[in-house]
Amino acid sequence: MASILPFRALRPTKEIAPKLASRPYDVLNSQEAREEAAGNPESFLHITKSEIDLPENIDIHTQAVYEKAKENIQQFIEKGWLFREDKPCYYIYRLIMNGRSQTGIVAVSSVNDYEKDIIKKHEFTRPEKELDRINHIKTSGAQTGNVFLAYKNVPAIDALVELWQNSHKADYDFTASDGIQHTIWVVADSEVIGTLTDLFESKVPCTYIADGHHRAASAAKVRKALGKKAPDGTNYFLTTLFPSNQLHILDYNRVVKDLNGMDEEELLSYLQDDFNVTLIGSEAYRPEHLHDFGMYLGGKWYKLTARRDSYATDPIGVLDVTILSQTILSKLFGIKDQRTDKRIDFVGGIRGLGELEKRVNSGEMAVAFSLYPVSIQQLFDIADMGEVMPPKSTWFEPKLRDGLLTHLIYE
């Protein structure tokens, strides 16, 4: 069963929270982070993307970057922008995006659960991304990246969370520049804390990583790396747990740098072996059904509908990301490993189809593919089998803000 605990969060004062909270570190590159934090010394990006306070040509994985993150955390505390909770608490975190609401419980989850697969995974991780967060955690002493977990909803948990929201004033409530509303309640009542802990231990057999595989893996590897010197705080890692019936998955699209020696006509011809190909024209095509794909090539959009005999029907084979990988990316473009091949990149659905057109029209990329989103049930089915999806299969929105609640591994 799932093991969660309350924790003493490092968090901002109410007044500064809207300025301090930042988008997750892994949705921004260094230049975007510099631009977003410009003129805002309180931005948490100074901690999660601390290279922005160092020369622009610096290697972002050098130790100096992690030391700067540690220094910035201490400065934020000294300036009174961040403070440590007096006692372990749970936190209720509600996000509202485009009128749709989802509410989760912020807690620390067990590294033992992660290693025993009580916390289930559906993606492989990339060693270089893991190492970045390992070094960040070890040096700064802070888990700044929140792991987004899903669980099959439990009415008793839903009722307790709703009761607390309705009977207590929120500690933070603001709308970020992207229009997403962030509201957080601190749950400090010992009886309610105990009830929530017991409900997860008795009613939630497992949880699923929805977003944050690298953050979770890094937390586990920090404990292992520190060995006997590992502080108690490394036995748990920062998570927010959402009931699955509130979650929304967006498409996660692909762009490819070249046509692997083919011209446009050859590619269109080869695609007809596995797809029905329909010219759409200049209007961007967003797939409306499973096994339909959009393709942007040469300034035109095409609809690709996979033929039934071109894919398997097992839980992984039936995924659109699998069909795309096997029948197009591997077969036609020679891209065998999407995690390491530099010819492919991934574009989250939140950026819109215009981002796909932009990257192709600029000449940076040669072709783009839009996909129908994976469902939460598909994610659960594959994770329950102990299998993994192709990389970058799911994009969850809205995303939690960094900096509102941080877990320190040292007391």
C-alpha positions as CSV (number, residue, x, y, z in Angstrom):
1,M,0.0,0.0,0.0
2,A,1.1,3.6,-0.6
3,S,3.1,5.3,2.1
4,I,3.0,9.0,2.4
5,L,4.0,11.4,5.2
6,P,3.6,15.1,6.1
7,F,6.7,17.2,5.9
8,R,8.1,20.6,7.0
9,A,8.0,22.5,3.7
10,L,10.3,25.3,2.8
11,R,7.8,27.8,1.4
12,P,7.4,31.5,0.5
13,T,5.6,34.2,2.4
14,K,2.1,34.8,1.2
15,E,2.9,38.2,-0.2
16,I,5.9,37.0,-2.3
17,A,4.5,33.7,-3.5
18,P,3.1,34.9,-6.8
19,K,6.5,36.5,-7.8
20,L,8.6,33.6,-6.5
21,A,6.7,30.6,-7.9
22,S,8.1,29.5,-11.3
23,R,7.3,27.1,-14.0
24,P,9.0,23.7,-13.7
25,Y,12.7,23.7,-14.4
26,D,12.4,21.1,-17.1
27,V,10.0,22.9,-19.3
28,L,12.4,25.8,-19.9
29,N,15.9,25.9,-21.4
30,S,18.5,28.2,-20.0
31,Q,17.8,31.1,-22.3
32,E,14.0,30.9,-21.7
33,A,14.7,30.8,-17.9
34,R,17.0,33.9,-18.2
35,E,14.2,35.8,-20.0
36,E,11.5,34.7,-17.6
37,A,13.4,35.6,-14.5
38,A,14.7,38.9,-15.9
39,G,14.0,41.8,-13.5
40,N,12.6,39.4,-10.8
41,P,15.3,38.6,-8.2
42,E,12.7,36.6,-6.2
43,S,12.0,34.1,-9.0
44,F,12.6,30.5,-7.9
45,L,14.3,30.0,-11.3
46,H,17.4,31.4,-9.6
47,I,17.4,28.1,-7.6
48,T,16.2,25.6,-10.1
49,K,18.0,27.1,-13.1
50,S,20.8,28.8,-11.2
51,E,23.0,29.0,-14.4
52,I,21.0,32.1,-15.1
53,D,23.1,33.9,-12.5
54,L,26.4,32.8,-14.1
55,P,28.0,33.6,-17.4
56,E,25.9,32.6,-20.4
57,N,28.6,30.3,-21.8
58,I,28.9,28.2,-18.7
59,D,28.4,24.4,-18.8
60,I,25.0,24.1,-17.1
61,H,26.1,20.8,-15.5
62,T,29.2,22.1,-13.9
63,Q,29.5,22.0,-10.1
64,A,29.5,25.8,-9.9
65,V,25.9,25.8,-11.1
66,Y,24.8,23.5,-8.2
67,E,26.8,25.5,-5.7
68,K,25.0,28.7,-7.0
69,A,21.7,27.0,-6.3
70,K,22.7,26.2,-2.8
71,E,23.9,29.8,-2.3
72,N,20.6,31.2,-3.7
73,I,18.5,29.0,-1.4
74,Q,20.4,30.4,1.6
75,Q,20.0,34.0,0.4
76,F,16.2,33.5,-0.1
77,I,15.9,32.2,3.5
78,E,18.1,35.1,4.9
79,K,16.0,37.7,3.0
80,G,12.8,36.2,4.5
81,W,11.4,35.2,1.1
82,L,11.4,31.5,2.1
83,F,10.7,30.0,5.6
84,R,10.6,26.5,7.0
85,E,7.3,25.1,8.4
86,D,7.3,24.6,12.2
87,K,5.8,21.1,12.0
88,P,5.2,18.4,9.4
89,C,2.1,19.2,7.4
90,Y,0.2,18.0,4.4
91,Y,-0.8,20.6,1.7
92,I,-3.8,20.7,-0.5
93,Y,-2.9,22.1,-4.0
94,R,-5.7,23.1,-6.4
95,L,-5.0,24.2,-10.0
96,I,-7.6,25.7,-12.3
97,M,-6.9,26.0,-16.0
98,N,-9.5,27.1,-18.6
99,G,-12.2,26.5,-16.0
100,R,-11.2,23.0,-15.2
101,S,-10.1,22.2,-11.7
102,Q,-7.8,19.4,-10.2
103,T,-6.8,19.1,-6.6
104,G,-4.0,17.1,-5.1
105,I,-2.3,16.4,-1.8
106,V,1.3,17.5,-1.5
107,A,3.3,15.0,0.7
108,V,6.5,13.1,0.7
109,S,6.3,9.6,-0.7
110,S,8.5,6.7,0.2
111,V,11.7,5.9,-1.8
112,N,11.2,2.3,-0.7
113,D,7.8,2.3,-2.4
114,Y,9.5,3.6,-5.5
115,E,12.1,0.8,-5.4
116,K,9.5,-1.8,-4.7
117,D,7.3,-0.6,-7.6
118,I,4.4,0.4,-5.3
119,I,5.0,3.7,-7.1
120,K,4.7,2.5,-10.7
121,K,6.6,3.9,-13.7
122,H,5.8,4.0,-17.4
123,E,8.9,5.6,-18.9
124,F,12.6,5.0,-19.0
125,T,14.8,7.8,-17.8
126,R,17.9,9.4,-19.4
127,P,21.1,9.2,-17.3
128,E,22.3,12.7,-18.0
129,K,19.0,14.2,-16.8
130,E,19.1,12.1,-13.7
131,L,22.6,13.1,-13.0
132,D,21.7,16.8,-13.2
133,R,19.0,16.5,-10.5
134,I,21.2,14.2,-8.4
135,N,23.9,16.8,-8.3
136,H,21.3,19.6,-7.7
137,I,19.8,17.7,-4.7
138,K,23.1,16.6,-3.2
139,T,24.6,20.0,-3.3
140,S,21.6,22.2,-2.5
141,G,20.1,19.8,0.0
142,A,16.7,20.4,-1.5
143,Q,14.2,18.5,-3.6
144,T,12.8,21.4,-5.6
145,G,11.1,19.4,-8.3
146,N,7.7,18.0,-7.5
147,V,6.8,14.5,-8.7
148,F,3.3,14.3,-10.1
149,L,1.6,11.1,-8.9
150,A,-1.8,9.7,-9.8
151,Y,-4.0,7.3,-7.9
152,K,-7.3,5.7,-8.5
153,N,-9.7,8.0,-6.6
154,V,-11.0,7.1,-3.2
155,P,-14.3,8.7,-2.1
156,A,-13.2,9.1,1.5
157,I,-10.0,11.0,0.5
158,D,-12.1,13.1,-1.9
159,A,-14.5,14.0,0.9
160,L,-11.8,14.9,3.4
161,V,-10.0,17.1,1.0
162,E,-13.2,18.9,0.0
163,L,-14.2,19.4,3.6
164,W,-10.9,21.0,4.4
165,Q,-11.1,23.3,1.4
166,N,-14.6,24.4,2.4
167,S,-13.9,25.0,6.0
168,H,-10.4,26.7,5.9
169,K,-9.0,29.8,4.2
170,A,-6.3,29.2,1.6
171,D,-2.8,30.1,2.4
172,Y,-1.9,30.9,-1.2
173,D,-4.3,31.9,-4.0
174,F,-3.0,33.6,-7.1
175,T,-3.3,33.4,-10.9
176,A,0.1,33.1,-12.7
177,S,1.0,34.9,-15.9
178,D,-0.1,31.9,-18.0
179,G,-3.7,32.2,-16.6
180,I,-3.5,29.1,-14.3
181,Q,-4.8,29.6,-10.8
182,H,-2.8,28.1,-7.9
183,T,-4.4,27.7,-4.5
184,I,-2.8,25.9,-1.5
185,W,-4.2,25.1,1.9
186,V,-1.9,24.0,4.7
187,V,-3.2,21.0,6.6
188,A,-1.6,21.3,10.1
189,D,-4.3,19.5,12.2
190,S,-2.8,16.3,13.6
191,E,-6.0,14.3,13.5
192,V,-6.6,15.1,9.8
193,I,-3.0,14.4,9.0
194,G,-3.3,10.9,10.7
195,T,-6.5,10.2,8.8
196,L,-5.0,11.1,5.4
197,T,-1.9,8.9,6.1
198,D,-4.1,6.0,7.2
199,L,-6.4,6.3,4.2
200,F,-3.5,6.0,1.7
201,E,-2.1,3.1,3.6
202,S,-5.4,1.3,3.7
203,K,-7.2,2.4,0.5
204,V,-4.5,3.1,-2.1
205,P,-2.6,0.0,-3.2
206,C,-0.2,1.9,-5.5
207,T,0.4,5.2,-7.1
208,Y,1.5,6.0,-10.7
209,I,4.1,8.5,-11.9
210,A,2.3,10.8,-14.2
211,D,5.0,13.4,-14.6
212,G,8.5,13.5,-13.0
213,H,10.2,10.1,-13.7
214,H,13.6,11.8,-13.6
215,R,12.9,13.6,-10.4
216,A,11.8,10.4,-8.7
217,A,14.7,8.4,-10.0
218,S,17.1,11.1,-8.9
219,A,15.7,11.2,-5.4
220,A,16.2,7.4,-5.0
221,K,19.7,7.6,-6.4
222,V,20.7,10.4,-4.0
223,R,19.9,8.1,-1.1
224,K,21.9,5.3,-2.6
225,A,24.9,7.5,-3.5
226,L,25.1,8.9,0.0
227,G,25.0,5.4,1.6
228,K,25.4,5.4,5.3
229,K,25.7,9.2,5.3
230,A,22.3,9.6,3.8
231,P,20.1,11.7,6.1
232,D,16.5,10.6,7.0
233,G,15.1,13.1,4.5
234,T,16.4,11.1,1.6
235,N,14.1,8.2,2.5
236,Y,11.2,10.3,1.0
237,F,10.7,12.6,-1.9
238,L,8.5,15.5,-2.8
239,T,5.2,14.5,-4.5
240,T,1.7,15.7,-5.3
241,L,-0.9,13.0,-5.5
242,F,-4.0,13.6,-7.7
243,P,-7.1,11.4,-8.1
244,S,-7.0,10.0,-11.6
245,N,-10.6,11.1,-12.5
246,Q,-9.4,14.8,-12.3
247,L,-6.5,14.5,-14.7
248,H,-6.1,15.7,-18.2
249,I,-3.4,14.5,-20.7
250,L,-2.5,16.5,-23.7
251,D,-0.8,15.4,-26.9
252,Y,3.0,15.1,-27.0
253,N,4.1,15.8,-30.6
254,R,7.3,15.1,-32.6
255,V,9.5,17.1,-35.0
256,V,12.2,15.5,-37.1
257,K,15.3,17.3,-38.5
258,D,15.6,15.6,-41.9
259,L,13.8,13.2,-44.2
260,N,16.5,10.5,-44.0
261,G,17.5,11.0,-47.7
262,M,13.9,10.9,-49.0
263,D,12.2,13.8,-50.8
264,E,8.6,14.8,-49.9
265,E,7.0,12.7,-52.7
266,E,9.0,9.6,-51.7
267,L,7.9,10.0,-48.0
268,L,4.3,10.4,-49.0
269,S,4.5,7.3,-51.1
270,Y,6.2,5.2,-48.4
271,L,3.6,6.3,-45.9
272,Q,0.8,4.7,-47.9
273,D,2.1,1.2,-47.0
274,D,0.8,1.7,-43.4
275,F,-1.6,4.7,-43.6
276,N,-4.4,6.2,-45.5
277,V,-3.0,9.6,-46.4
278,T,-5.3,12.6,-46.9
279,L,-4.2,16.2,-47.8
280,I,-5.7,18.7,-45.4
281,G,-4.0,21.9,-46.7
282,S,-2.9,24.9,-44.7
283,E,-5.2,24.5,-41.7
284,A,-3.4,22.7,-38.8
285,Y,-4.8,19.2,-38.2
286,R,-5.3,18.0,-34.6
287,P,-6.2,14.3,-34.5
288,E,-9.7,13.7,-33.1
289,H,-9.5,9.9,-32.8
290,L,-7.0,7.2,-31.8
291,H,-4.8,6.0,-34.7
292,D,-5.2,9.3,-36.6
293,F,-2.1,11.5,-37.0
294,G,-1.3,14.9,-38.3
295,M,1.8,15.5,-40.4
296,Y,3.1,19.0,-41.4
297,L,5.4,18.8,-44.4
298,G,6.3,21.3,-47.0
299,G,3.9,23.9,-45.7
300,K,0.9,21.5,-45.8
301,W,-0.9,19.4,-43.3
302,Y,-1.9,15.8,-43.9
303,K,-4.1,13.4,-42.0
304,L,-2.6,9.9,-41.6
305,T,-4.9,7.1,-40.5
306,A,-3.2,3.9,-39.5
307,R,-4.3,0.8,-41.2
308,R,-5.5,-2.0,-38.9
309,D,-2.9,-4.5,-40.1
310,S,0.0,-2.0,-39.4
311,Y,0.0,-2.2,-35.6
312,A,-0.4,-4.7,-32.8
313,T,-3.3,-4.7,-30.4
314,D,-1.5,-5.3,-27.1
315,P,-1.6,-2.3,-24.6
316,I,1.8,-1.0,-25.8
317,G,1.4,-1.8,-29.5
318,V,-2.0,-0.1,-29.8
319,L,-0.6,3.2,-28.5
320,D,-0.3,5.9,-31.1
321,V,3.2,6.8,-29.9
322,T,4.1,3.2,-30.6
323,I,2.5,3.1,-34.0
324,L,4.3,6.4,-35.0
325,S,7.6,5.0,-33.6
326,Q,7.5,1.7,-35.4
327,T,5.9,2.6,-38.7
328,I,7.4,6.0,-39.3
329,L,10.2,7.0,-37.1
330,S,12.1,3.7,-37.1
331,K,11.0,2.3,-40.4
332,L,11.3,5.4,-42.6
333,F,13.5,7.8,-40.7
334,G,15.9,5.3,-39.1
335,I,15.3,6.7,-35.6
336,K,15.7,3.6,-33.3
337,D,16.1,5.2,-29.9
338,Q,14.1,8.4,-29.4
339,R,15.8,9.0,-26.0
340,T,19.2,9.5,-27.6
341,D,18.8,10.3,-31.3
342,K,19.5,14.0,-31.9
343,R,17.4,14.1,-35.1
344,I,14.2,14.1,-33.1
345,D,12.6,16.5,-30.6
346,F,9.4,16.6,-28.6
347,V,6.8,19.4,-28.4
348,G,4.3,19.4,-25.6
349,G,0.7,19.9,-26.6
350,I,0.5,23.1,-24.4
351,R,2.6,24.8,-27.1
352,G,0.0,24.2,-29.7
353,L,0.3,23.1,-33.3
354,G,1.6,26.5,-34.3
355,E,4.9,25.6,-32.6
356,L,5.2,22.6,-34.9
357,E,4.6,24.8,-38.0
358,K,7.1,27.3,-36.6
359,R,9.9,24.8,-36.2
360,V,9.4,23.3,-39.7
361,N,8.9,26.7,-41.4
362,S,12.1,28.0,-39.9
363,G,14.1,25.2,-41.5
364,E,15.2,23.9,-38.2
365,M,13.1,20.8,-38.7
366,A,11.9,19.0,-41.9
367,V,8.6,17.4,-40.7
368,A,6.3,17.4,-37.7
369,F,3.7,14.9,-36.4
370,S,0.7,15.7,-34.2
371,L,-0.7,12.9,-32.1
372,Y,-3.9,12.0,-30.3
373,P,-3.3,12.0,-26.5
374,V,-2.7,8.9,-24.4
375,S,-5.5,8.1,-21.9
376,I,-4.9,7.8,-18.2
377,Q,-6.3,4.2,-18.4
378,Q,-3.7,3.3,-21.0
379,L,-1.0,4.7,-18.7
380,F,-2.3,2.6,-15.8
381,D,-2.6,-0.6,-17.9
382,I,1.0,-0.3,-19.1
383,A,2.4,0.6,-15.7
384,D,0.5,-2.3,-14.1
385,M,2.1,-4.7,-16.6
386,G,5.6,-3.4,-15.6
387,E,6.1,-2.2,-19.1
388,V,7.1,1.3,-20.4
389,M,5.8,3.6,-23.1
390,P,7.9,5.1,-25.8
391,P,9.6,8.3,-24.4
392,K,7.7,11.5,-24.1
393,S,4.3,9.8,-24.5
394,T,2.3,12.0,-22.0
395,W,2.0,15.7,-21.3
396,F,0.0,16.7,-18.3
397,E,-1.5,20.1,-17.8
398,P,-1.8,22.2,-15.8
399,K,1.6,21.9,-14.1
400,L,2.6,22.5,-10.6
401,R,4.8,25.6,-9.9
402,D,8.2,25.2,-8.4
403,G,9.1,27.0,-5.2
404,L,5.8,27.0,-3.5
405,L,6.6,23.8,-1.5
406,T,10.2,22.4,-1.3
407,H,11.4,19.4,0.6
408,L,14.8,19.7,2.4
409,I,16.7,16.4,2.9
410,Y,18.6,17.8,5.8
411,E,17.1,18.9,9.1
